[in-house]
């Protein structure tokens, strides 16, 4: 049984958010990627298109997740699904950091506003 210990998780930062990668091809997965994100208080996210489904579960704090122009405030215990091809943005308008767990299928890609397609390193 593959086990990824917290001490072995890889952490990266992008656009002010910390991504801690657990499940991905580099740790033995062939179908799923799972990571945790920490969104600092006051952070305004970068809108981007997700080319595959992306699921979010809020563990702590409050965030505003906008999917195709529809903002929703999400609190600890809430979950949301961004459909493939949707444009998303994640903001933390609060005074405390927020923590989320995110999952996507292997092969996930995003597209930045300038058209740059990214293969997030926390998914490989």
Long-range contacts (C-beta under 8 A, 24 or more apart in sequence): 2-27, 2-28, 2-29, 10-122, 12-121, 12-122, 14-120, 15-45, 15-46, 16-40, 16-43, 17-43, 17-45, 17-90, 19-120, 19-122, 20-122, 21-121, 21-122, 21-123, 23-103, 24-106, 24-122, 24-123, 24-124, 25-106, 25-123, 25-124, 26-124, 29-106, 30-106, 31-105, 31-106, 32-103, 32-104, 32-105, 32-106, 33-103, 33-104, 33-105, 33-106, 33-108, 33-122, 33-123, 34-101, 34-102, 34-103, 35-101, 35-102, 35-122, 35-123, 36-99, 36-100, 36-101, 36-102, 37-99, 37-100, 37-102, 38-97, 38-98, 38-99, 39-63, 39-90, 39-92, 39-97, 39-98, 39-99, 39-100, 40-92, 40-97, 41-92, 41-94, 41-95, 41-96, 41-97, 42-92, 42-93, 42-94, 42-95, 43-91, 43-92, 44-91, 45-89, 45-90, 45-91, 46-89, 46-112, 46-113, 47-87, 47-88, 47-89, 47-113, 48-87, 48-88, 48-89, 48-110, 48-111, 48-112, 48-113, 49-85, 49-86, 49-87, 49-88, 49-110, 49-111, 50-82, 50-84, 50-85, 50-86, 50-87, 50-88, 50-104, 50-108, 50-110, 51-84, 51-85, 51-108, 51-109, 51-110, 51-111, 51-117, 52-84, 52-104, 52-105, 52-107, 52-108, 52-109, 53-81, 53-82, 53-83, 53-84, 53-104, 53-105, 54-81, 54-82, 54-88, 54-102, 54-103, 54-104, 54-108, 55-79, 55-80, 55-81, 55-82, 55-102, 55-103, 55-104, 56-80, 56-81, 56-82, 56-90, 56-100, 56-101, 56-102, 57-100, 57-101, 57-102, 58-98, 58-99, 58-100, 59-99, 59-100, 59-101, 60-96, 60-97, 60-98, 60-99, 61-92, 61-94, 61-96, 61-97, 61-98, 61-99, 62-92, 62-93, 62-94, 62-96, 62-98, 63-90, 63-91, 63-92, 63-94, 63-98, 63-100, 64-90, 64-91, 64-92, 64-93, 65-89, 65-90, 66-90, 66-91
